Amino acid sequence: MVFIRVLLSCARRKPDRTDILDRRTARLQDRRRRSPPSAAGELVLRDLAVAVLVEAVHPVLHAGWHLGGVELAVIVAVEPLEPCLAIAAAAANTVVGPRDSEDALFGPVNNVNQFERVTGILSRRPSHATIAAGGERVGDQGYFVAPTVVAGLEQNDEMIQNEIFGPVITVQKFDGEAQALEYANGVQYALASSVWTKDHGRAMRFTRDLDFGCVWVNTHIPMVAEMPHGGFKRSGYGKDLSVYGFEDYTRIKHVMHNLEA
């Protein structure tokens, strides 16, 4: 069984200092304003074929690496070697290049600071982790990073607990639904998640227990204006889209008259 985290490129990253985030969130809550969401998600596959796994993950990679600003986590409850090799092969066959390249799936990270952050995190990978694909700079100009798959990571590792915001997928082993859920919820970001399974009961259990602002089943990243969008924990405060998006900009006043006075 495998847990896979996908971290994607972004134009800028948020401050690492949690005390600043705590104060900012409290201040925004007092003013009934919203902090920008930080994206995160979980994808659970237990009874789907490896080919379905790769087919499911690849559009996620395309959306995230092209658009940026998205962090995703993918949990795959199958034997680890085969899906890891399949995802690594998909990453190895992904072309990185400038926007005028018709073959390129995505371009560079946004700036030198983000490039150094991504490559620095990769260079600090623990000894028990291995790079199954990528892990290096592409070319000698620009801030291009090869699509990267890192296997063998543990729950408390830096790449699992922190946002990378680069073209990196991480892979973890886990044993059973309980541990998969523990891993999924055991991070500080909680914007969006998805469950992939043919088992309706399993999907219902995970949609109930995943601590994320959004849970999709057998799909990922569809957005409609009628549904609220926003996360929990350090993924921001409040919602946009739907009628709930108006509530944070609304001050409710209770007025009651005694008509007999």
C-alpha positions in Angstrom: 0.0 0.0 0.0 1.2 3.5 -0.9 0.7 7.1 0.2 1.6 9.6 -2.5 1.9 13.4 -2.0 2.0 15.7 -5.0 3.4 19.2 -4.4 3.1 21.6 -7.3 4.7 24.9 -8.4 3.4 28.2 -7.3 4.1 31.9 -8.0 4.8 32.6 -4.3 4.8 30.7 -1.1 3.3 31.7 2.3 5.4 32.6 5.4 6.8 29.6 7.2 6.4 31.2 10.6 3.3 29.7 12.3 3.0 32.5 14.9 2.5 35.0 12.1 -0.2 32.8 10.5 -1.9 32.3 13.9 -2.1 36.0 14.5 -3.2 36.8 11.0 -5.9 34.1 11.1 -7.2 35.4 14.4 -7.3 39.0 13.2 -9.1 38.0 10.0 -11.7 36.0 11.9 -12.3 39.0 14.2 -12.9 41.2 11.2 -14.9 38.5 9.4 -12.5 38.5 6.5 -10.8 35.5 4.8 -7.2 34.6 4.5 -6.2 33.2 1.1 -6.5 29.4 1.0 -3.5 27.1 0.7 -4.4 24.1 -1.4 -4.0 20.5 -0.2 -5.7 17.3 -1.1 -5.8 13.6 -0.6 -6.5 10.9 -3.2 -7.4 7.4 -1.9 -7.2 4.4 -4.2 -7.6 0.9 -2.8 -9.4 -1.3 -5.3 -8.5 0.3 -8.6 -6.0 -1.0 -11.1 -2.6 0.6 -11.4 -3.5 1.8 -14.9 -6.5 3.7 -13.4 -4.2 5.2 -10.8 -1.8 6.6 -13.4 -4.7 7.8 -15.5 -6.2 9.5 -12.4 -2.9 11.1 -11.3 -1.8 12.4 -14.6 -4.6 15.0 -15.1 -3.8 16.2 -11.5 -0.2 16.7 -12.5 -1.2 18.5 -15.7 -3.5 20.9 -13.8 -1.1 21.6 -11.0 2.1 21.9 -12.9 0.5 24.1 -15.5 -1.5 26.4 -13.2 0.5 26.3 -10.0 -0.6 27.3 -6.6 -1.9 23.8 -5.8 -0.7 21.3 -3.3 -2.1 17.8 -3.5 -1.6 14.6 -1.6 -2.5 11.2 -3.1 -3.0 8.1 -1.0 -2.9 4.8 -2.9 -3.8 1.6 -1.0 -2.2 -0.9 -3.3 1.1 -2.8 -3.3 3.8 0.0 -3.5 6.3 -1.2 -6.1 4.1 -1.4 -9.2 2.3 2.0 -8.9 5.5 3.7 -7.9 7.2 2.5 -11.0 4.2 3.4 -13.1 4.0 7.0 -11.7 7.8 7.3 -12.0 7.6 6.3 -15.7 4.8 8.8 -16.3 7.0 11.5 -14.7 10.0 10.6 -16.7 8.0 10.9 -19.9 6.8 14.4 -19.0 8.4 17.2 -20.9 9.4 20.4 -19.2 10.1 23.6 -21.2 9.3 27.2 -22.1 5.7 28.2 -22.8 6.3 28.3 -26.6 7.2 24.6 -26.6 4.3 22.6 -27.9 5.6 19.4 -26.2 6.1 20.9 -22.7 3.4 20.0 -20.1 4.6 22.7 -17.7 7.2 25.4 -17.3 9.6 26.6 -14.7 9.0 27.5 -11.1 8.3 31.2 -10.6 11.6 32.6 -9.4 15.1 31.9 -8.1 14.0 31.8 -4.5 11.4 29.2 -5.2 13.8 27.2 -7.4 16.3 27.2 -4.5 13.6 26.1 -2.1 12.5 23.2 -4.2 16.0 22.0 -5.1 17.0 22.5 -1.4 14.2 20.3 -0.1 15.1 17.6 -2.6 18.8 17.8 -1.6 17.8 17.4 2.1 15.8 14.2 1.5 16.4 11.7 4.3 18.6 8.6 3.8 15.5 6.3 3.8 14.0 8.1 0.8 14.9 7.5 -2.8 14.3 9.5 -6.0 12.4 7.2 -8.5 12.3 9.9 -11.2 13.7 13.4 -11.8 15.2 15.3 -8.9 17.4 17.5 -11.0 17.5 20.8 -12.8 16.5 20.8 -16.4 18.9 22.7 -18.6 21.3 25.4 -17.5 19.0 28.4 -18.0 15.7 29.3 -16.3 14.2 27.7 -13.2 13.1 24.4 -14.7 12.8 21.3 -12.3 12.3 17.8 -13.7 9.1 16.0 -12.7 10.2 14.2 -9.6 8.9 11.1 -7.7 10.4 10.5 -4.2 9.6 7.1 -2.6 10.1 5.7 0.9 9.2 8.8 2.8 7.9 8.8 6.3 5.1 10.8 7.9 7.3 13.3 9.8 9.6 14.0 6.9 10.0 17.5 5.6 8.5 16.7 2.2 5.4 15.3 3.8 4.8 18.0 6.4 5.7 21.1 4.4 4.5 22.6 1.1 7.1 22.2 -1.6 5.3 24.1 -4.4 7.3 22.3 -7.0 6.8 19.4 -9.5 7.3 16.7 -6.8 5.3 13.6 -5.9 6.1 11.8 -2.7 5.3 8.1 -2.0 4.7 6.5 1.4 3.9 3.0 2.5 0.9 2.5 4.8 -1.1 -0.4 6.1 -4.9 -0.3 6.1 -7.6 2.4 6.1 -6.9 3.6 9.6 -3.3 4.4 8.9 -4.1 6.0 5.5 -6.6 8.3 7.2 -4.0 9.1 9.9 -1.5 10.0 7.3 -4.0 12.0 5.2 -5.1 14.1 8.2 -1.7 14.3 9.8 -0.6 17.5 8.0 -1.3 21.2 8.7 -3.0 21.9 5.4 -6.6 20.9 4.6 -8.1 22.6 1.5 -9.3 19.8 -0.8 -9.2 16.0 -1.0 -10.5 13.2 -3.1 -11.4 9.5 -2.7 -10.9 7.0 -5.5 -12.6 3.6 -5.0 -15.2 1.3 -6.3 -16.3 0.5 -2.8 -19.1 2.9 -1.9 -18.9 2.1 1.8 -15.2 3.0 1.9 -15.9 6.2 0.0 -18.5 7.2 2.5 -16.2 6.5 5.5 -13.4 8.6 4.0 -15.6 11.5 3.0 -16.9 11.6 6.5 -13.5 11.3 8.2 -11.1 13.3 5.9 -10.6 16.7 7.6 -10.6 18.8 4.5 -12.8 21.6 3.3 -13.7 19.7 0.1 -13.8 15.9 -0.6 -14.4 14.6 -4.2 -15.1 11.0 -5.0 -13.5 9.5 -8.1 -12.6 12.9 -9.5 -10.3 15.8 -8.6 -10.4 19.6 -9.0 -13.8 20.2 -10.5 -15.1 23.6 -9.4 -18.6 24.9 -9.7 -19.9 28.3 -8.6 -22.7 26.7 -6.6 -20.4 24.8 -4.2 -18.3 26.5 -1.4 -14.5 26.4 -1.8 -12.2 26.8 1.2 -10.2 24.8 3.6 -9.5 24.0 7.3 -6.4 24.4 9.5 -3.6 26.4 7.9 -5.3 26.3 4.5 -7.1 29.5 5.3 -10.3 30.8 6.8 -13.7 31.2 5.2 -15.2 30.2 1.9 -15.5 31.6 -1.6 -18.0 30.5 -4.3 -21.7 29.7 -3.5 -23.9 31.7 -1.1 -21.4 30.9 1.7 -18.9 33.2 0.0 -21.1 36.2 0.8 -21.3 35.4 4.5 -17.8 36.5 5.4 -18.6 39.9 3.9 -21.9 40.2 5.7 -22.5 41.8 9.2 -25.6 40.4 10.8 -27.6 42.6 13.1 -30.5 41.4 15.3 -33.2 44.0 15.8 -36.4 43.3 17.8 -39.2 45.8 18.7 -41.7 45.6 21.4 -44.8 46.9 19.5 -46.7 47.4 22.8 -44.3 50.0 24.1 
